[in-house]
Structure formats: C-alpha cells, structure tokens
Amino acid sequence: MTVYRTVGCEYDKRGNGCTMCDFALYASPDIQERHIEAQHRQSLESLRNMQFIHFDLLTLGNFYNDGEISPNLRKSLLESVGKIQGVKRVLTEARRQYVTVDKLAEAKSYLRGDQTLEYALGYETLSPELRNRVLRKGVPEQHLDDALEMCRDSGVNFVSYVLIKPHTLNEAEGIEEAVNTAAHVLAKAEHYGVGARIAFEPVFVTKGKAIEELWKKGEYNPPKLWSVAEVLIQTAGRLGMENTSGKLFVGLSD
C-alpha cells in the first residue's frame, strides 16, 4: 500500500471535508507531477524486490480527479504497475463525482490482461445519518449504486471501505454497524453482478479533527482489537464462511 503526497483532496480544500480524515496535513499545493513520479519510482523498486501480488495505488485524495492526478499521469502510473509481473491486483480510489465508466475502462486498459483493476469508494457506513452528518462524507446511497454500475459496465472490481467504530458509536454499536454495512454492500454488488471486496478500517484518532477533541475529553476510544476480530467473525457468519474468501480485509482508516 502506498499513499502518494499530492496537492490534496479537492473535497477537503476548504477544511470542510470528512471529519475523520487528516490527509490535508500532509498535502501540499507545491507538489508537481515529477514529485509524484519520484514517489512512484520508489514504490516500484519495492515491488520489484519483493513478492507482492496486490498494489494499493493511493493518493492524498482522488485518483480519478483530473485536478489532482492528470490523465497522462494516471496512464504513466498504471502502465508502470502493469509491467510488474508479480502484481495481479491494483486498487485505486476516488469520490464518485470524479469517476466515469470511460475513466475506469481507460485505466483498466493500461494494465495487463491478467491483472485486476479495483475501484474503491469511501462508503464507510450503512447509516446515512452517520455517514453524511457525523462523518461529513457527502456520499448519498445513490453513489454506491452508481459506483457498482460503473464497475459493471467497465469490467472493474469494486472495493468499499467500511469503518469500524466511527465516533459517536460505542464498541457494540461499532461492531453491529460494520457487519451490517459489509453485508449490505456485498448484497448490492451481487445484485449488480460485480466482483467486490470489503476493506474494514478500524478508526484511529486523527490530528486536528473532531475525533481528536472527543478523545481528549475521554468521550471516544478507538476500537479494541477484539472488536475488529468480532467484525470479521460475524461478517463471515452472516455471509457464510465459504463465500468470504478474498472478500474481507482489514486496513487503517483515515
């Protein structure tokens, strides 16, 4: 997994973006394409020297927003990953408003035929109140449907980020919400006929965000490790153990 330093997420340019994300702290308006290319070359060296089959090609924002990553730069980044023989799966992410079927199809064309392109969306939680008021994601339910339709029409696989215990939820509520969200997303993906995975992301405290203030006041604690395990166990049980292979994994939320 790489996260390249860029000019930052356009959605958060005025400081009104997602309440759990501090990517803006690491972005810079001075970043140019040559800087991103240099970061990418460093990543490729790691890919060549070690046995990776999966590569998360992430940025501090939206891979498919032309104002953050130009079409020519997207082509260069993906084509170079396409030359790494061991890599079989490449993940990219962006908010729905920056993505089209044509962009996904074009991105897929830069990879080898035996490689899978994934498009990841920060859907985060089934609850619209939690997703859009508390987390301030600005992601209506329709965006999930749009993403799945675009993946189906472009032959791209889908990944949904699902938070474990965002702020305002206690431990038990966090587990229940994550399991329900995963089941909901995978059921929709099956309906659309799209290959899909869930990226569970245990929430951690991010600097300068509302969640930090709650943590300092003792009103929020990140999820316990057992809660993460419980989410995986319950989700596998909900879906049927035989159906979960390759569909669930755990990362870190930001």
C-alpha positions in Angstrom: 0.0 0.0 0.0 1.3 3.4 -1.0 -0.2 6.8 -0.3 1.4 9.5 -2.5 1.8 13.0 -1.4 -0.3 15.2 -3.8 -2.0 18.6 -3.8 -4.7 17.1 -1.7 -8.3 16.1 -1.8 -10.4 18.7 -3.6 -13.4 17.8 -1.3 -11.4 19.0 1.7 -9.7 22.1 0.2 -11.7 24.5 2.5 -11.4 22.3 5.6 -14.9 21.1 5.3 -14.2 17.5 4.3 -14.6 14.2 6.1 -14.4 14.6 9.9 -12.0 11.6 10.4 -9.5 12.4 7.7 -6.3 14.4 8.2 -4.8 14.0 4.7 -4.8 17.8 4.3 -2.0 17.9 6.9 0.3 16.0 4.5 -0.7 17.5 1.2 1.0 20.5 -0.4 -0.1 22.9 -3.2 3.5 22.8 -4.4 3.5 19.1 -5.3 4.1 18.6 -9.1 3.8 15.6 -11.3 7.5 15.0 -11.2 7.3 14.7 -7.4 4.5 12.1 -7.6 6.5 10.2 -10.3 9.5 10.1 -8.0 7.4 8.7 -5.2 6.1 6.1 -7.6 9.6 5.0 -8.7 10.4 4.4 -5.1 7.3 2.2 -4.7 8.2 0.2 -7.9 11.6 -0.6 -6.5 9.9 -2.3 -3.6 7.5 -4.1 -5.9 10.4 -5.5 -8.0 12.5 -6.6 -5.0 9.7 -8.3 -3.0 6.8 -10.8 -3.8 3.8 -8.5 -3.8 0.6 -9.6 -5.7 -1.5 -6.6 -4.7 -0.8 -2.9 -5.0 -2.9 -0.1 -3.5 -2.1 2.9 -5.7 -3.4 5.6 -3.4 -3.1 9.4 -3.2 -4.0 12.0 -0.7 -7.3 12.4 -2.4 -8.9 11.2 -5.6 -7.0 9.2 -8.3 -9.6 10.0 -10.9 -9.9 13.7 -10.3 -8.0 15.3 -13.2 -7.2 18.3 -11.0 -5.3 16.1 -8.6 -3.9 13.4 -10.9 -3.8 14.3 -14.6 -4.9 11.7 -17.2 -1.3 11.4 -18.5 0.0 10.8 -15.0 -2.7 8.2 -14.4 -1.6 6.4 -17.6 2.1 6.5 -16.6 1.4 5.2 -13.1 -0.8 2.4 -14.2 1.3 1.3 -17.2 4.4 1.0 -15.0 2.5 -1.2 -12.5 1.3 -3.2 -15.4 4.9 -4.1 -16.1 5.5 -5.7 -12.7 5.0 -9.3 -13.3 4.1 -10.4 -9.8 1.3 -7.8 -9.3 -2.1 -9.3 -10.1 -4.5 -6.7 -8.5 -4.3 -2.9 -8.4 -6.6 -0.8 -6.3 -7.4 2.9 -7.0 -9.8 5.2 -5.2 -11.8 8.4 -5.6 -15.1 10.0 -4.7 -17.9 9.1 -7.0 -18.2 12.5 -8.7 -14.7 12.2 -10.2 -15.3 8.8 -11.8 -16.9 7.7 -15.1 -17.2 4.5 -16.9 -14.8 5.8 -19.5 -12.1 6.7 -16.9 -12.4 3.2 -15.3 -12.3 1.4 -18.7 -9.3 3.5 -19.8 -7.5 2.8 -16.5 -8.1 -0.9 -16.9 -6.7 -0.8 -20.4 -3.3 0.3 -19.1 -2.9 -2.9 -17.1 -2.1 -6.4 -18.4 -4.9 -8.8 -19.2 -4.1 -11.0 -16.2 -4.3 -8.0 -13.8 -7.5 -6.9 -12.0 -8.3 -3.2 -11.5 -10.3 -2.3 -8.4 -12.2 1.0 -7.8 -12.6 1.8 -4.1 -15.3 4.1 -2.6 -15.4 5.5 0.9 -18.9 4.4 1.6 -18.0 3.8 5.2 -21.3 3.0 6.9 -24.8 1.9 6.1 -26.3 4.8 8.2 -26.8 7.9 6.1 -27.0 10.0 9.3 -23.6 8.7 10.5 -22.1 8.8 7.0 -23.2 12.3 6.0 -23.8 14.3 9.2 -21.3 12.8 11.6 -18.5 11.8 9.2 -19.5 14.6 6.7 -18.7 12.3 3.7 -21.2 13.8 1.3 -21.9 10.3 -0.1 -25.6 9.5 -0.7 -26.7 5.9 -1.1 -27.0 6.5 -4.8 -23.2 6.9 -5.1 -22.9 3.2 -4.1 -25.3 2.2 -6.8 -23.5 4.5 -9.3 -20.1 3.0 -8.4 -21.3 -0.6 -8.8 -23.0 0.2 -12.2 -19.8 1.9 -13.4 -17.7 -1.1 -12.3 -20.1 -3.5 -14.0 -20.0 -1.5 -17.3 -16.2 -1.1 -17.3 -15.3 -4.6 -16.1 -13.7 -3.3 -13.0 -14.0 -4.8 -9.5 -15.3 -2.8 -6.5 -14.0 -2.2 -3.0 -15.9 -0.5 -0.3 -14.2 1.0 2.8 -16.2 0.2 5.9 -15.3 1.9 9.2 -15.1 0.1 12.5 -16.4 2.3 15.3 -16.6 5.8 13.9 -17.1 8.5 16.6 -20.5 8.6 18.3 -20.7 4.8 18.4 -19.8 2.6 21.3 -18.0 -0.7 20.9 -21.1 -2.9 20.4 -22.7 -0.4 18.1 -19.5 -0.2 16.1 -19.3 -3.9 15.6 -23.0 -4.1 14.5 -22.8 -1.2 12.1 -19.7 -2.6 10.4 -21.2 -6.0 9.9 -24.5 -4.7 8.6 -22.7 -2.3 6.2 -20.5 -5.1 4.8 -23.4 -7.4 4.3 -25.4 -4.6 2.6 -22.6 -3.6 0.2 -21.8 -7.2 -0.8 -25.5 -7.9 -1.4 -25.7 -4.9 -3.7 -22.6 -5.9 -5.5 -24.0 -9.4 -6.1 -27.2 -7.8 -7.4 -25.2 -5.8 -10.0 -23.0 -8.8 -10.8 -19.8 -7.1 -9.7 -16.8 -8.7 -8.0 -16.4 -6.9 -4.7 -14.4 -6.8 -1.5 -14.8 -5.0 1.8 -11.9 -3.1 3.4 -12.6 -2.9 7.1 -10.9 0.1 8.6 -10.6 0.4 12.4 -10.8 4.1 13.1 -7.9 5.8 14.8 -7.5 9.3 16.2 -6.6 11.9 13.6 -4.9 15.2 14.4 -7.0 18.4 14.3 -10.3 16.6 13.7 -13.4 16.3 15.8 -12.5 12.8 16.8 -9.3 14.2 18.5 -11.3 16.5 20.7 -13.6 13.7 21.7 -10.7 11.5 22.5 -9.0 14.2 24.6 -12.3 14.6 26.6 -12.4 10.9 27.2 -15.6 10.6 25.1 -14.1 8.4 22.4 -11.7 5.5 22.3 -10.6 3.7 19.1 -12.0 0.1 18.6 -10.4 -2.7 20.6 -8.6 -5.4 18.7 -11.2 -7.9 19.8 -13.9 -5.8 18.1 -12.0 -6.0 14.8 -11.8 -9.8 15.2 -15.5 -9.9 16.1 -16.5 -7.9 13.0 -14.7 -10.4 10.8 -16.2 -13.4 12.6 -19.7 -12.0 12.5 -19.5 -10.9 8.9 -18.1 -14.3 7.8 -21.0 -15.9 9.7 -23.6 -13.6 8.1 -22.3 -14.4 4.6 -21.4 -18.0 5.0 -17.8 -18.9 5.6 -17.4 -20.5 2.2 -18.3 -17.2 0.4 -15.9 -14.8 2.2 -12.6 -15.9 0.7 -10.9 -12.8 -0.7 -13.8 -10.5 0.2 -12.8 -9.2 3.5 -9.6 -7.5 4.7 -8.5 -5.0 7.3 -6.7 -1.8 6.8 -6.4 1.5 8.7 -8.9 4.3 8.4 -8.1 7.9 7.8 
